[in-house]
Structures are given as structure tokens and as C-alpha cells.
């Protein structure tokens, strides 16, 4: 085949490969535009394709717009490209050429790092001939010397020996990872490495200082984490080989932080939500300020138009408008903090207070069957998490039994604070409206709507669950200017944009 034809075929293959990868990223929820797709194609022209890390980071730099999306991108990349390229062949070659006599355990008969040919188990025995103790010694020596090539080879051998993977077996990768790491006992290996570091320092005539010991431990922990990543990558590669890229992509796919359901988030997902909240608040604050500066044109200013038309011979060629004065609304947030909706209320309060400088006044009220104003907990504090903790522990929100009673809570709110709602006030009600079959007292929401500028209801339940069982959100929605499903940060962002 002529060189030009080969180059063209190679380019078409790369284009097809990247197109499939873009599709997988979009399936995982990452927003990848056509422009970013073209940027990625241009970027890979300037990096060596055999360098897996360079290829990965070139794609990441052009396709990932948020640090919160990096983990999802990395998962898709590792699955999609797990069986593509020559990485394993490269690793094998590197291991076989490792310094100090270190070799791939799959290629030699149990030769330990630093040993001669006569000290192993014998040629042709293969890594399978190694006893668990000898494999552990090889692992220990490789970690001690920081031999990445040998660690990659040992990771593959450990998965082969300890994971117990069987073709077609419907078991997730986490189980195989647990079995492999349990047999490697890396905590014990870490302590042996630290003992060796202390002994080496003692032989040199001094003890490790606290700083030196910490640095040594950090270095060994870093090497061990690298080994764990290699083990996980090998398990993933074998699963993809058995089940296919598409099936593994669906299995490992996790929602992006902004798509995680508040009410069903795990502890790890909650931590990621908190990290994703801060850039979201900055972006929303900028958007609110911009929309307020560049508001819609007001009514036609007839006098100014006529005055301007004199320069055009009386033709009103340049109509003038009265621009509305920008205003900052007052916000009253009334949030149910009972049970599973507490996480939703927490994130909504955090978001509103993070952009509170865009509003002239923000007041917060929380309730279960009683209600209390909690604005005081947010005043004069920089740590909003501490403020939320005080809300959950100090607010007087229990009246009788601590079960949701929207009717009683709203009635008390109206008696104590209803007269403070004015034409500049926007009231945001948060909750699932599951009222335990108590009276709704929906007249309170009706009165709020008459007094306030707007009344909105945010519900963290899926819309098809509304008005089922003890949910009475429909009774309240009749008197609201808008009722929004708000189960994740993406929906919460859309609402705040609407609020502007």
C-alpha cells in the first residue's frame, strides 16, 4: 500500500476510534461539543500515540471542562482503551529489560530481583511455580526499589493468581479487587518497608527524624497506591475482554456530581457534591449579576424618542426605552429538614447563602412539625458547614413527635413572620410535601402569594411520585408561581437561573 494511502487509512481509523470514545463520554453525561471534538483530533496529532498517558491527558485537556468530570472521563477512557494499543507489550518489554537483573515473573522461573540465574526456581517454571512467600518477596523488593515495570508485571500475576476470575461470571470488579488486595496484605508490606527504612538509617548512624519518617511513609504509600491502580487496571482489562466494552461501560458508569440524586447519594457522592457546589455558586453569581445588569428593555419612552428623532428630520429611527432599575430581591427560604429531604435542604441552603450577596436580604426558616428561623446561624460565619450543623442540632423544629406536619408549620410561620413578607420578597418552599395525612393549611401559601413577589416550591422527589400516598404537593402548587422538580445540582442550577 502506498504511504499516502496508509496514512489516510490510519487517520480514518483514529477518527473512528475517537468518534466512538466521544459517544461513550456523552453516554456518561459529559458535555462534549463539536468544537472540543475537533480540538481533541488536533491535539492527538502532536503526541506519540504509543504513549498511553500522553494520549489520555491530551484528550482530557481538550474534552473535560470541569475537574468534577475528570473521574468519569478517566473511567470511560480506561474501559474504552483497555484492549486497544500495545501497552501490555510495552510493559512486558520494559520489565524484561529492567535494571539490576529484575525480570518479568511471567518470563522467568521465579527469579527474585537482584538474584542470579542459579538462585531461582529453575528455568521454565514460570511465575506459577513461585510460592506465595516468594511472590510476596518479589513484591516487597519491587516496592522498596520503586521498580514500576516489575510492579506492573506483579500486578498482572497477582490478579491471575488471587482474583479467581472466571469467564462469564456476573461478579463486579470490586469483588475481584478485594480478593487480590486481601491476599497481597499491603498494610503489612508497608510496615516492613518502614522497618527497612529505619534499619537502613540506623546503619548509617542516625535515627529517622519525624519529618524523614513521614516522607519515607508518603513515598511508600505512593508506590503502593500505584500498585493498586495497576491491579485495578488489570482486572478491568480482563473484564472488558470477557464482557465487551459496551457492557463494562454501562456497569462502571456513574452519574456526574451535578446529576447525583440528593436523596440517595452515598457518602462519597455527598463529598463530591460539596466539591462541585463551590464552582457552581461562583458561576451562578456571575450569571445573576450579568442578567441584572443587562435586563430587558422597558416600556417605550415617547418623549426621548421624539427628542432623538429631531436629528433624523422627525423620523423616529432610533426608539428609546425606559430601562428598568436593577433590583435585588429579598429571599425567604422555608425548608423541611426531616428525614431524607434533609440532604436536599442542606444543599439548597448552602447554595442560596453562597450567592446571598446577589440578594438584598436572605432569611432562612426550617421546620419538621414545628418551625424556627435559623438566619442567625449563618450570620458572621465563614464556615457554612458549621452553620448547617448548628441548624440541625440547635433549631427548635419539633412541636409534638418530630414527624412532618406542613400545615402546622406553615400556620405558625404565617402568625409569626407573615406580615414581614412584602412585594419585593420571593418565598422558596423546600420539601416533598408528604404531610403524614395532617391538614394542609394551604390557605397560608395562598396568602403568601398575595403578599410576595413570587412563591416557588422545590420538590426533591421525582415528578411522577407527586400527589401519591401522603404527598399533597398539588394542593400547595395551586397557589405557587412555579413548582420545580429539584433532585440534583443541575436542576437546582436551572431553578436559580430562573429565579434571576
LOLO-843029 format. One line per field, with one value per residue (C-alpha): residue number from 1; chain; x, y negated, z. Coordinates in Angstrom, 1 decimal. Layout:
<recs>
lummar <- [NUM  ...];
votor <- [A  ...];
xx <- [X  ...];
yy <- [Y  ...];
zz <- [Z  ...];
</recs>
This chain:
<recs>
lummar <- [1  2  3  4  5  6  7  8  9  10  11  12  13  14  15  16  17  18  19  20  21  22  23  24  25  26  27  28  29  30  31  32  33  34  35  36  37  38  39  40  41  42  43  44  45  46  47  48  49  50  51  52  53  54  55  56  57  58  59  60  61  62  63  64  65  66  67  68  69  70  71  72  73  74  75  76  77  78  79  80  81  82  83  84  85  86  87  88  89  90  91  92  93  94  95  96  97  98  99  100  101  102  103  104  105  106  107  108  109  110  111  112  113  114  115  116  117  118  119  120  121  122  123  124  125  126  127  128  129  130  131  132  133  134  135  136  137  138  139  140  141  142  143  144  145  146  147  148  149  150  151  152  153  154  155  156  157  158  159  160  161  162  163  164  165  166  167  168  169  170  171  172  173  174  175  176  177  178  179  180  181  182  183  184  185  186  187  188  189  190  191  192  193  194  195  196  197  198  199  200  201  202  203  204  205  206  207  208  209  210  211  212  213  214  215  216  217  218  219  220  221  222  223  224  225  226  227  228  229  230  231  232  233  234  235  236  237  238  239  240  241  242  243  244  245  246  247  248  249  250  251  252  253  254  255  256  257  258  259  260  261  262  263  264  265  266  267  268  269  270  271  272  273  274  275  276  277  278  279  280  281  282  283  284  285  286  287  288  289  290  291  292  293  294  295  296  297  298  299  300  301  302  303  304  305  306  307  308  309  310  311  312  313  314  315  316  317  318  319  320  321  322  323  324  325  326  327  328  329  330  331  332  333  334  335  336  337  338  339  340  341  342  343  344  345  346  347  348  349  350  351  352  353  354  355  356  357  358  359  360  361  362  363  364  365  366  367  368  369  370  371  372  373  374  375  376  377  378  379  380  381  382  383  384  385  386  387  388  389  390  391  392  393  394  395  396  397  398  399  400  401  402  403  404  405  406  407  408  409  410  411  412  413  414  415  416  417  418  419  420  421  422  423  424  425  426  427  428  429  430  431  432  433  434  435  436  437  438  439  440  441  442  443  444  445  446  447  448  449  450  451  452  453  454  455  456  457  458  459  460  461  462  463  464  465  466  467  468  469  470  471  472  473  474  475  476  477  478  479  480  481  482  483  484  485  486  487  488  489  490  491  492  493  494  495  496  497  498  499  500];
votor <- [A  A  A  A  A  A  A  A  A  A  A  A  A  A  A  A  A  A  A  A  A  A  A  A  A  A  A  A  A  A  A  A  A  A  A  A  A  A  A  A  A  A  A  A  A  A  A  A  A  A  A  A  A  A  A  A  A  A  A  A  A  A  A  A  A  A  A  A  A  A  A  A  A  A  A  A  A  A  A  A  A  A  A  A  A  A  A  A  A  A  A  A  A  A  A  A  A  A  A  A  A  A  A  A  A  A  A  A  A  A  A  A  A  A  A  A  A  A  A  A  A  A  A  A  A  A  A  A  A  A  A  A  A  A  A  A  A  A  A  A  A  A  A  A  A  A  A  A  A  A  A  A  A  A  A  A  A  A  A  A  A  A  A  A  A  A  A  A  A  A  A  A  A  A  A  A  A  A  A  A  A  A  A  A  A  A  A  A  A  A  A  A  A  A  A  A  A  A  A  A  A  A  A  A  A  A  A  A  A  A  A  A  A  A  A  A  A  A  A  A  A  A  A  A  A  A  A  A  A  A  A  A  A  A  A  A  A  A  A  A  A  A  A  A  A  A  A  A  A  A  A  A  A  A  A  A  A  A  A  A  A  A  A  A  A  A  A  A  A  A  A  A  A  A  A  A  A  A  A  A  A  A  A  A  A  A  A  A  A  A  A  A  A  A  A  A  A  A  A  A  A  A  A  A  A  A  A  A  A  A  A  A  A  A  A  A  A  A  A  A  A  A  A  A  A  A  A  A  A  A  A  A  A  A  A  A  A  A  A  A  A  A  A  A  A  A  A  A  A  A  A  A  A  A  A  A  A  A  A  A  A  A  A  A  A  A  A  A  A  A  A  A  A  A  A  A  A  A  A  A  A  A  A  A  A  A  A  A  A  A  A  A  A  A  A  A  A  A  A  A  A  A  A  A  A  A  A  A  A  A  A  A  A  A  A  A  A  A  A  A  A  A  A  A  A  A  A  A  A  A  A  A  A  A  A  A  A  A  A  A  A  A  A  A  A  A  A  A  A  A  A  A  A  A  A  A  A  A  A  A  A  A  A  A  A  A  A  A  A  A  A  A  A  A  A  A  A  A  A  A  A  A  A  A  A  A  A  A  A  A  A  A  A  A  A  A  A  A  A  A];
xx <- [0.0  1.4  2.5  -0.2  -2.9  -1.6  -1.6  -5.1  -6.3  -4.5  -6.2  -9.6  -9.1  -8.1  -11.1  -13.5  -11.8  -12.2  -15.7  -16.7  -14.9  -16.8  -20.1  -19.2  -18.3  -21.7  -23.4  -21.7  -23.1  -20.1  -20.9  -18.6  -19.2  -18.2  -15.5  -14.0  -14.1  -12.1  -9.7  -9.1  -8.4  -5.9  -4.2  -3.5  -1.6  1.1  1.7  3.1  0.2  2.2  2.4  -0.8  -0.5  0.2  -2.7  -5.0  -4.1  -4.2  -7.8  -8.6  -7.2  -9.5  -12.6  -13.0  -14.3  -14.7  -12.5  -15.6  -15.9  -12.3  -13.1  -16.0  -13.7  -10.9  -13.3  -14.6  -11.0  -9.7  -12.6  -12.7  -9.0  -8.3  -7.8  -6.5  -2.9  0.3  0.6  0.9  3.5  5.4  5.2  6.4  9.4  10.2  10.0  12.3  14.9  14.6  17.9  19.6  18.6  14.9  12.7  9.1  7.8  5.8  9.0  11.4  11.4  10.8  14.0  13.9  15.0  18.8  19.4  21.4  20.0  21.1  19.1  15.6  13.2  14.6  14.0  10.7  8.9  7.1  5.6  3.0  5.9  6.5  5.3  3.2  6.2  8.4  5.8  5.5  9.3  9.3  6.6  8.5  11.7  9.9  8.2  11.5  13.3  10.4  10.6  7.4  7.9  8.2  5.2  3.1  4.1  3.5  0.0  -0.9  0.4  -1.4  -4.8  -4.2  -3.4  -5.6  -8.7  -10.3  -11.8  -14.0  -15.3  -19.0  -19.2  -21.5  -19.3  -18.2  -14.6  -14.8  -15.0  -12.0  -10.0  -10.8  -9.7  -6.5  -5.5  -6.5  -4.0  -1.3  -1.7  -0.3  -0.7  1.8  4.1  4.1  5.2  8.0  9.1  9.2  11.1  13.7  13.9  14.5  17.1  19.0  19.0  20.3  23.1  24.1  24.5  21.3  17.6  14.9  13.5  9.7  9.9  12.1  9.9  6.8  8.5  9.5  6.0  4.4  6.8  6.0  2.3  2.5  4.2  1.5  -1.3  0.4  0.3  -3.4  -4.1  -2.2  -4.2  -7.5  -6.5  -5.6  -9.0  -10.7  -8.8  -9.8  -13.5  -13.6  -12.0  -14.7  -17.8  -17.1  -16.5  -20.2  -21.3  -18.5  -19.1  -22.7  -21.6  -19.0  -20.8  -21.6  -23.6  -21.7  -21.8  -24.4  -26.7  -26.5  -29.8  -29.7  -31.9  -30.0  -26.4  -23.7  -21.1  -18.6  -21.1  -22.1  -18.4  -18.2  -21.4  -19.9  -16.8  -19.0  -21.1  -18.5  -17.7  -21.4  -22.1  -19.5  -20.9  -24.4  -23.4  -21.8  -24.8  -27.2  -25.2  -24.9  -28.6  -29.4  -27.0  -28.3  -32.0  -34.7  -35.7  -38.6  -41.6  -41.1  -40.0  -42.1  -40.6  -37.0  -37.9  -39.4  -36.4  -34.0  -36.0  -35.2  -31.8  -33.4  -35.8  -38.6  -38.4  -38.4  -35.5  -34.0  -36.6  -35.8  -36.9  -37.2  -34.8  -36.0  -33.9  -32.0  -33.2  -32.0  -35.0  -35.4  -35.4  -37.3  -36.3  -38.7  -37.2  -38.4  -35.4  -37.0  -35.7  -34.4  -35.1  -32.6  -29.8  -31.7  -32.5  -28.8  -27.5  -30.2  -29.4  -25.7  -26.3  -28.6  -26.3  -23.2  -24.8  -26.6  -24.6  -26.8  -29.9  -30.7  -31.8  -31.8  -33.8  -34.0  -36.6  -36.5  -39.3  -40.4  -43.7  -42.5  -40.7  -37.8  -35.9  -32.3  -30.8  -28.8  -26.7  -25.4  -24.6  -21.0  -19.6  -17.4  -17.9  -21.3  -20.9  -20.7  -23.8  -25.7  -24.6  -26.0  -29.3  -29.6  -28.7  -30.0  -33.0  -36.4  -38.2  -40.0  -43.5  -45.1  -43.5  -40.9  -42.9  -43.6  -46.6  -46.5  -49.9  -49.0  -45.5  -46.9  -49.6  -47.0  -44.8  -47.7  -48.6  -45.0  -43.5  -46.2  -46.5  -42.8  -43.4  -43.6  -43.8  -40.0  -40.0  -39.5  -40.5  -38.9  -40.6  -38.5  -39.9  -41.6  -45.0  -45.5  -47.7  -48.5  -52.2  -52.4  -54.4  -52.6  -53.5  -52.8  -54.5  -51.2  -49.4  -52.3  -51.8  -48.0  -48.7  -50.9  -48.2  -45.0  -43.4  -43.1  -43.7  -41.8  -41.9  -38.9  -39.6  -36.7  -39.0  -39.4  -42.5  -44.3  -44.3  -46.1  -49.6  -49.2  -49.7  -49.5  -48.0  -50.2  -47.9  -50.7  -52.7  -49.8  -48.8  -52.2  -51.0  -47.4  -45.9  -43.9  -43.3  -40.0  -38.6  -35.2  -33.4  -29.8  -27.4  -28.2  -31.9  -31.1  -28.9  -31.7  -34.1  -31.7  -31.2  -35.0  -35.0  -32.8];
yy <- [0.0  -3.5  -5.6  -8.2  -5.5  -4.0  -7.5  -8.1  -4.7  -5.3  -8.8  -7.3  -4.6  -7.2  -9.3  -6.3  -5.4  -8.9  -9.2  -6.1  -7.5  -10.7  -8.8  -6.9  -10.2  -11.7  -8.5  -9.0  -12.6  -14.6  -17.6  -17.3  -19.8  -19.5  -22.2  -20.1  -17.0  -18.9  -20.2  -16.6  -15.4  -18.2  -17.6  -13.9  -14.8  -16.3  -13.5  -10.0  -7.6  -4.8  -6.9  -6.0  -8.7  -11.4  -10.3  -10.2  -13.7  -15.2  -14.0  -15.1  -18.6  -19.1  -17.3  -17.8  -21.2  -20.6  -18.9  -17.2  -15.4  -14.0  -10.8  -9.9  -10.7  -8.5  -5.6  -5.8  -6.1  -3.1  -1.0  -2.1  -1.8  1.1  3.6  1.1  0.2  2.1  1.0  4.5  5.5  2.3  3.2  6.7  5.5  2.9  5.4  7.9  5.1  3.8  3.0  5.0  8.3  7.6  9.6  10.2  13.0  14.5  15.0  16.4  19.3  17.4  15.3  12.7  9.2  9.0  12.7  14.7  17.4  20.1  18.9  19.1  21.9  23.1  22.0  22.8  23.0  19.7  17.4  20.1  22.1  19.3  19.9  17.1  16.2  15.8  13.7  11.5  11.1  10.0  7.5  6.2  5.8  4.0  1.6  1.0  0.2  -1.7  0.6  -0.4  2.1  5.0  3.8  3.8  7.4  8.4  6.8  8.9  12.0  11.2  10.8  14.1  15.9  14.4  12.7  16.0  14.5  16.9  16.1  15.2  15.0  12.0  10.5  6.9  5.7  4.5  8.1  9.2  6.2  7.0  10.6  9.7  6.9  9.1  11.7  9.2  7.8  4.4  2.9  5.5  4.8  1.1  1.7  4.0  1.2  -1.3  1.1  1.5  -2.3  -2.7  0.1  -1.5  -4.8  -3.2  -1.5  -5.0  -6.1  -8.1  -7.6  -8.9  -12.3  -12.7  -14.6  -12.0  -9.1  -10.9  -11.5  -7.8  -6.7  -9.0  -7.7  -4.0  -4.8  -6.4  -3.3  -1.1  -3.2  -2.9  0.9  0.8  -1.2  1.4  4.2  2.4  1.7  5.4  6.5  4.0  5.2  8.8  7.9  5.9  8.8  11.1  8.9  6.3  2.5  1.5  3.8  2.7  -1.0  -0.6  1.3  -1.2  -4.3  -6.6  -9.9  -13.1  -15.1  -17.5  -14.6  -12.7  -12.5  -14.4  -11.9  -8.7  -10.0  -7.8  -9.3  -9.6  -11.2  -13.7  -14.7  -15.1  -17.2  -19.6  -20.0  -20.6  -23.2  -25.9  -26.4  -26.2  -29.1  -31.3  -30.6  -31.3  -34.5  -35.8  -34.9  -36.6  -39.8  -39.8  -39.3  -42.1  -44.5  -43.6  -43.3  -43.6  -46.9  -48.6  -50.5  -52.9  -56.4  -58.5  -61.9  -60.7  -59.0  -62.3  -64.3  -61.8  -61.9  -65.6  -64.7  -62.4  -65.1  -64.0  -60.3  -58.1  -55.9  -55.3  -54.4  -55.0  -52.8  -53.2  -50.7  -49.1  -49.8  -46.6  -45.3  -42.7  -40.6  -39.5  -35.8  -33.8  -30.1  -27.8  -24.3  -20.9  -19.2  -16.0  -12.5  -12.0  -15.5  -17.0  -16.5  -18.4  -21.3  -21.4  -21.8  -24.3  -26.5  -26.2  -27.4  -30.2  -31.6  -31.2  -33.6  -35.7  -38.9  -38.9  -39.4  -42.3  -40.1  -36.3  -34.8  -31.1  -29.0  -25.3  -23.0  -19.5  -19.8  -23.0  -25.9  -28.2  -31.0  -29.9  -33.1  -33.8  -30.6  -31.9  -35.5  -36.3  -32.8  -31.8  -28.1  -27.3  -23.6  -24.6  -26.8  -23.9  -21.7  -24.2  -24.3  -20.5  -20.5  -23.7  -24.8  -24.4  -22.5  -19.7  -20.5  -17.2  -14.0  -15.1  -13.9  -16.2  -18.5  -21.1  -22.6  -23.4  -24.6  -27.0  -28.2  -29.2  -30.8  -33.0  -34.0  -34.9  -36.2  -36.6  -40.3  -40.7  -39.3  -42.2  -42.9  -42.5  -39.1  -35.8  -32.9  -29.5  -26.5  -23.3  -19.8  -16.7  -17.8  -14.4  -15.6  -12.4  -13.0  -16.1  -19.2  -21.0  -24.6  -25.6  -28.9  -30.0  -29.6  -31.4  -34.4  -34.3  -34.5  -37.6  -39.4  -38.2  -39.0  -35.2  -31.9  -28.8  -25.2  -22.9  -19.2  -16.7  -13.8  -12.6  -14.3  -11.0  -10.5  -13.7  -13.5  -9.8  -8.4  -11.3  -13.7  -16.9  -19.0  -19.6  -21.5  -23.8  -24.1  -25.7  -28.8  -28.9  -30.7  -27.6  -24.1  -22.5  -19.0  -19.6  -16.4  -17.3  -20.2  -20.5  -21.1  -23.4  -25.5  -25.8  -27.0  -29.7  -30.8  -31.1  -33.0  -35.7];
zz <- [0.0  -0.9  2.0  1.4  1.4  4.6  6.3  5.1  6.4  9.8  10.0  9.3  11.9  14.5  13.6  14.0  17.3  18.8  17.5  19.4  22.5  22.3  22.1  25.3  27.0  26.1  27.3  30.6  30.8  29.9  27.7  24.7  21.9  18.2  18.8  21.6  19.4  16.7  19.4  20.5  17.0  16.5  19.9  19.2  16.1  18.3  20.8  20.4  20.2  21.8  25.0  26.8  29.4  26.9  24.8  27.9  29.1  25.6  25.3  28.9  28.3  25.3  26.3  30.1  31.2  34.9  37.4  38.8  35.5  35.5  37.3  34.9  31.9  33.4  33.9  30.3  29.0  30.9  29.8  26.2  25.5  27.8  24.9  22.4  21.8  22.8  26.4  27.8  25.2  26.1  29.8  29.2  27.2  29.9  32.6  30.8  30.3  33.9  35.7  38.4  36.9  37.5  35.1  34.3  36.6  33.7  31.7  34.3  36.7  39.8  39.7  42.6  41.9  42.3  42.1  39.5  37.3  39.6  42.6  41.2  40.9  37.6  34.0  32.5  35.9  35.2  37.8  38.7  40.3  42.8  46.3  48.0  50.1  47.1  45.3  48.4  48.5  44.9  45.6  48.7  46.7  43.8  46.2  48.0  44.8  43.1  40.1  38.2  35.3  37.8  39.8  36.6  35.9  39.5  39.5  36.5  38.1  41.4  39.6  37.7  40.9  43.6  42.0  40.9  37.8  35.7  32.2  32.2  35.9  36.8  39.5  39.7  39.7  43.3  44.5  42.5  43.6  47.3  46.9  45.2  47.7  50.7  49.6  49.0  52.5  51.6  55.1  56.4  53.4  54.2  57.8  56.6  54.2  57.0  59.2  56.4  56.1  59.9  59.9  56.9  58.8  61.9  60.0  58.8  62.4  63.0  63.5  61.2  62.2  62.3  59.0  57.4  58.6  57.2  53.8  53.7  54.5  51.9  49.3  50.0  50.2  46.8  45.4  46.9  45.5  42.1  42.6  43.5  40.3  38.2  39.9  39.2  35.6  35.0  36.5  34.3  31.2  31.9  32.5  29.2  27.4  28.8  28.6  26.0  26.1  25.9  28.8  31.0  30.3  31.4  34.5  35.6  34.6  37.5  37.4  37.3  40.6  39.2  38.3  41.7  43.4  46.8  48.5  47.5  47.5  49.1  51.5  48.7  46.3  49.0  49.4  45.6  45.7  48.2  46.0  42.9  44.8  45.0  41.3  40.7  43.1  41.5  38.1  39.2  41.0  37.8  35.8  38.2  38.2  34.4  33.9  36.3  34.5  31.1  31.8  29.2  27.7  29.5  28.1  25.2  26.3  23.9  24.9  24.5  21.1  19.8  21.0  19.3  16.1  15.5  14.3  11.7  10.4  12.6  11.7  14.8  13.6  17.0  19.5  23.2  26.1  29.8  31.2  34.5  37.5  38.6  41.9  44.3  45.6  49.2  49.7  52.3  52.3  54.2  54.3  55.5  57.2  58.2  57.2  53.7  52.5  54.9  52.5  49.8  52.2  53.2  49.7  48.8  51.9  51.1  47.5  48.4  51.1  48.8  46.4  49.1  48.1  44.9  47.1  49.4  52.2  52.8  55.7  56.4  58.2  58.9  60.1  60.8  62.7  64.4  62.7  63.7  62.0  61.5  59.8  63.0  62.4  59.1  60.2  60.9  60.0  57.1  57.6  56.1  57.0  60.7  60.3  58.7  61.6  64.1  62.2  62.5  66.2  67.7  65.7  67.5  64.9  66.8  68.1  69.1  67.7  65.1  62.1  59.2  59.6  56.9  57.9  61.4  60.5  57.8  60.1  62.8  60.1  59.0  62.5  63.5  60.2  57.6  58.0  57.0  53.5  51.1  47.3  46.9  48.7  46.9  49.0  48.3  49.9  50.0  50.7  49.4  50.8  52.5  55.3  57.2  56.4  58.5  57.4  54.6  55.6  52.0  52.6  54.1  50.8  49.1  51.5  50.8  47.1  47.6  49.6  47.9  44.6  43.8  45.6  44.3  45.5  45.1  45.5  45.6  44.6  41.0  39.5  39.0  42.8  43.5  44.9  45.7  49.2  51.7  49.2  48.9  46.7  44.3  46.9  47.5  43.8  43.1  44.9  43.7  40.8  39.9  41.2  40.3  40.5  42.1  42.8  41.8  41.4  37.6  38.3  41.2  38.9  36.4  39.1  40.4  36.8  36.6  39.9  38.4];
</recs>
